[in-house]
């Protein structure tokens, strides 16, 4: 297989252009950026890396991208933080049209999108990790630092030495790797990347409830212990020792076959999520939110800028749902449906959502949302919730105005004594309900 992937660009919610490429055939497999050098075109000049990607692409659709500030992405100030990594990955997924994917974490992956894994667990079906011991790069790093003074004095000589330290002084890929580092970084951004790699106890940042495959070199006791620690109490974790010489995970046929088989089991990955939702049924408080003026905004801003605003709306909503214990049931572009075990937390989350959108300027826009809540015992089925209590929550949201929160009387009663102020909005005839329904407005503004 010979692949020359085309470089494309995605725009993040904060307006940064991120380079990405898509190649191969099979289940989508996202490979986050490596901090030892990441350039979507020049990396294909490195024979070992090219061969590794071609092996992966035989049975997977590989999605590669570069972080902001380096490589072919927009050269803004390099930001290797978790929030930036989440925005970069989110933009790439939107542009590539990928809703659910597997994640492949290499030892040299510099920025694990941990925030993305926490905020959008339903979007990551599997996580595969190539595990090394925490001191795997210690010797190379120690030797490299002896030459760090050259970084500002002779950039080309420094990158040549750095490449030789990684590949060996007679390594055939050293020249290509040296050119790749120079094209990826400036001395300033490389220092920032080195700080990330030096501080990381790899890959301790990977925590997921998704099925987890941990691969390590057979006979490496330290890496085996790291794999055991990462597996923890995850019942879906698997550990596989790869016979030496392991080399690059992607280039090892046994490892590649294991990853391919692992990510192909997509249907199984959905079962734990459905079980969680079903177990959390019983009495639930259902929240619906809806972005006011969405259609008009999209017409005014255009698709690209309008989508950037929507992505930030989605991000803020998911952050607050997570903070207050809400379970996202589904999103409908400009609207969300979520469930809570506690009416108090559901109301608090609704209020904080209103405050978040009224106090933030999002790409020049001040967003307004409407919200509706009801409580009852919904029917859980195939990852969704159904029943009259769900319908009434949706009807309440539809009745609310911009910046309003309307709740059914049962929610008001469940939250009695919790400090909320309710205003009686009267009785309404609701489609699908024989009796009139009384709704209450939650007075959340300080002047309310």
Number of C-alpha atoms within 10 A of each C-alpha: 8 7 13 12 15 11 14 18 19 23 22 25 24 16 14 20 24 26 24 26 19 19 20 21 13 16 19 24 30 24 19 25 24 22 24 20 25 25 25 24 15 18 18 18 15 16 12 17 16 18 17 17 19 21 20 25 24 16 21 22 18 25 22 24 28 29 30 24 21 27 26 23 22 19 16 11 11 19 17 20 14 15 13 21 22 23 25 27 23 23 25 27 18 15 15 16 9 15 12 18 22 26 24 21 24 22 20 18 19 25 24 25 26 18 17 21 20 17 19 18 16 18 16 24 24 29 26 23 22 24 28 25 20 17 14 15 16 12 10 13 17 10 12 17 11 9 14 16 11 16 17 12 10 10 15 16 14 21 24 19 18 24 24 20 18 17 14 13 12 9 12 14 18 22 17 17 25 21 19 25 26 19 16 24 23 18 17 12 17 20 14 16 22 14 12 15 21 15 8 13 14 24 23 14 13 16 16 19 21 24 24 26 23 23 24 27 22 15 12 14 13 16 24 22 15 20 27 14 11 22 20 10 10 14 11 15 21 16 17 16 19 21 14 12 9 18 12 14 22 24 19 17 15 14 22 19 14 15 26 19 11 18 27 18 14 18 9 11 19 18 12 14 15 16 14 12 19 18 9 15 18 13 15 22 29 32 31 27 26 23 19 17 13 18 11 11 18 16 10 11 14 11 12 12 17 20 20 20 24 21 21 17 22 16 19 15 24 20 16 18 23 15 12 18 16 23 19 20 16 14 14 8 14 17 19 19 24 24 28 24 18 20 26 21 18 26 27 16 22 28 20 17 24 22 15 17 19 14 10 12 11 16 14 8 13 12 23 20 25 24 34 30 34 30 27 17 17 22 15 18 12 12 15 16 23 12 12 16 21 25 19 24 24 21 20 27 23 16 17 20 14 16 20 22 29 29 29 20 18 17 23 24 10 14 18 14 10 12 8 15 15 18 12 13 12 11 12 14 11 16 11 10 12 8 11 12 15 18 27 22 20 22 16 20 11 5 5 8
